[in-house]
């Protein structure tokens, strides 16, 4: 998926003006939030579980090479082959080579964010291999001219029931249906033929278990099991940070993932897949490949942003983010939207290619509070802003203003004088109103919001006036 993160401001403005999208976002807003709030009360000690999850993820990040080597050894002991890809182009090359080696003409896919990163569908099509998305949301987007996902767990959340009804009628040539059960049955009937005829299945991986060489998959539709067990070839494409040490660690993380993502105690389908088909097995792939992808992750390990690699891709941060809930996922311009995307996209694609994303947040910390592995997202966004300023990526006037403010803030008397003048100027600017409609010094910031007018005096002045009063 081509990054369009440089156009966040224009994207956001367009999404705010999109009446249909705003209606769809309003209908979806809050559903995951309410469900999560209820689900976490089922745990005896939610915070202790979070602390345990943080420790597991930190243990991996601190010794990532060791756990990856352990996983590689154990996976190959079960008959799998482990391949390594440094970037999206190498992912595409490796997967296309696997398809050609096994004479594959059709690939059924379970949802994989990394295949979106790599643009894998386009590479397969160019090689004469038909990719078929089987996650319902991803399938809807694929048949709608490859519309990109707008959420990591609900990729078609930006579409309404009418949108899907019209799309199925147009693409499938069937009578228009408006009932959800009828639409899902229609999708199943179309996809069933692909499940039975595909020579290769491809999935992501929620977690890779080092001690057993297994991949753990979490789905709600069952398509993941069809993709990974029916075809004779199964390819797992996932990031190197997804490895965890043990099955016991997996059980801890699985207490948090579905509750944080969809508000479920456990997802409808939870699979742990280990190795190739053995004698006596009724299903399973004859060939299993793991394509483990770096694509910027190794650089993050040794950086100030290593905590971001704890992310378990639950989507809780975007579900609670007021910015995401207002503009949707497409405005962020790449695979990962919301607060997690505002950190990951600059780290993976380059800070210079996502100038606006570190600023696409209010820093209200709702994302940090709900993150199941306690990633300090506002702090990471602030660090990205600092790096932009240090590297001269922000406008000169902004950098000059910050330097001037820092200089004044270190001189209390001068700061107090400036505050007095500023309070009186802003009071005058507001006139008879209690709101300032436009700040001349910050027109872009105040164009979309009103600024409360001060009372004309500083806090210190008002405190001094009240001193000695009861």
Secondary structure, 3 states (H helix, E strand, C coil): CCCCHHHHHHHHHHHHCCHHHHHHHHHHCCHHHHHHHHHHHHCCCHHHHHHHHHHHHHHHHHCHHHHHHHHHHHHHHCCCEEEEECCHHHHHHHHHHHHHHCCCCEEEECCCHHHHHHCHHHHHHHCCCEEEECCHHHHHHHHCCCCCCCCCCCCCCCCCHHHHHHHHHHHHCCCCCCCHHHHHHHHHHHHHHHHHHCCEEEECCCEEECCCCEEEEEECCCHHHHHHHCCCEEEEEEEHHHEECCHHHHHHHHHHHHHHHCCCCCCCEEEEECCCCCCCCCCCCCEEEEEEECCCHHHHHCCCCHHHHHCCCCCHHHHHCHHHHHHCCHHHCCCCCHHHHHHHHHHHHCHHHCCCHHHCCCCCCHHHHHCCCCCCHHHHHHHHHHHHHHCCCCCHHHHHHHHHHHHHHCCHHHHHHHHHHHHHHHHHHHCCCCEECCCHHHHHHHHCCCEECCCCCCHHHHHHHHCCCC
